[in-house]
């Protein structure tokens, strides 16, 4: 789960990591009030989860509350790379002497936390890593030992952090690591981490991702999740506990198991079609799971045909077929549905559909032929 | 012969009295797996259709000599269950549980490197050596004894590919699900190493998916160390960046972990990669000719 900047900064503050004082604003009036409360020059920042906000005009300085109102009015509703701005973060402007970069990431490859620090902050860190690899100090931490002061010192010296800022950066790294562990984050990125004119070290941005599997231990973080999803089908799926990802095509897809669904998307694309979604109805897809999944798929007006790809293992294909019939009866869908059943009780499942399913449901023998048929039917329907 | 599970397996099941645990334990036993014990705290002295239940894994090991454990407990208790199995000296722990927090696995993995014990999963379907033994949740009907090894990050896709291969008259030595989480106990390389040493495996199918760099690293390992031919498959070409595709580990981060990147890397290292499960089976048949 990715958090917004303001959420990340609020969490940083809890871990003692210095951030500029700020407030959330959803309207120009709130932005003005926030600017008055903070005092002095403020920064009005669009809260969207996409890079390049500044260049897109989503971050503006405001010298007084009236300017904050005007900038907020301008930025709210703005479309930044497909993300509509609904919320702003108003914070005290900082007097920056230098911009650094700091992060703690979950390194899948090394299977350890990776702490990175650079004196070249405020820019795309992947570019820094490529063009100036020597400017990026990297250190893996043994998770059973934890982040020790000597780790911090090594990073600070090797990143070439300016002497007056070294102590502050050391402290920031320690707290960032504590936040990484405490929040069970997969990413804590501070870009830029700034050295201010009055020699403080402050997190000017916050990128935080939390491990979804750990949310049961963090009910306060789990609550933040609701504000993250915009899409109607994704929200429906989330409420119903269905694993769903929206894509931009017109062939709706469901299957049982993440791998077979990913593979289904690929074969639809190979057949010249465009998948509308990823939907995993789960390993034990019973009648109810099929009905729930269909409900989500059919609510998407872009979907022109469906491909249902089931490999019965523990799942029985005859149960899936029954579930499909019940769901169609209830939902009354008329769009073409291509079903491919294989594995446990596949014969029985196919027979149920052949005998009792409405005319818009067809059975195909293989994954490839089902994909081809679903693609053809989507093209005919559009 | 086979790897990981077989005639020598003596299985203890952690979470044996739960609904899922019991169901799959009995299926494993019916297939011929030597299930010697179950563990559920507080239920020592009971039995599950003749399988004795113990309070702790250590008690089970002392009484039965179990060497393999299958974990069926819910995510919030599963990390403890893995440590319990390791502490009891179990050689091979197979964690079926999906949803174990990544930070827990980071610590488990680091701990595991300090011993020669092995962990498969979590979030995996287990392993089967057709005709010998199965440990996990795989549908046994799909598999036939043979000489092709399969390693996969996904369950259903493994069944699909095994069936496609089976339809061409080719069976499997051992089929191993390594799990769909970002950190799993055994990597492709770990299992490839075992298949390379197995005289009864003539070819290995490696089924990968988006996320991480295990497939790329496996490719380098194959090119440098393997005489046994390997055929690849990668799922997730249509996956958008930053979205988790079902498995916790199936996510493209920035520009790394894409299906195309993995396919290109494997092919550059001489590994043939099928574009769909049917083509994978055809390449397997062609390579074995």
Interface residues (C-beta under 8 A of the other chain):
Chain A: X2 X106 X108 X109 X111 X112 X113 X126 X142 X143 X144 X181 X184 X186 X211 X212 X213 X214 X216 X217 X243 X245 X247 X255 X256 X257 X258 X259 X260 X261 X262 X263 X265 X266 X267 X268 X269 X270 X275 X278 X280 X283 X311 X312 X313 X314 X342 X343 X344 X366 X367 X368
Chain B: X75 X76 X99 X100 X101 X102 X103 X105 X106 X107 X109 X110 X111 X137 X138 X139 X141 X142 X152 X153 X154 X155 X156 X157 X158 X159 X160 X163 X180 X182 X183 X207 X209 X210 X211 X212 X213 X217 X235 X236 X237 X238 X239 X240 X242 X243 X244 X245 X246 X247 X248 X249 X250 X254 X259 X275 X276 X277 X278
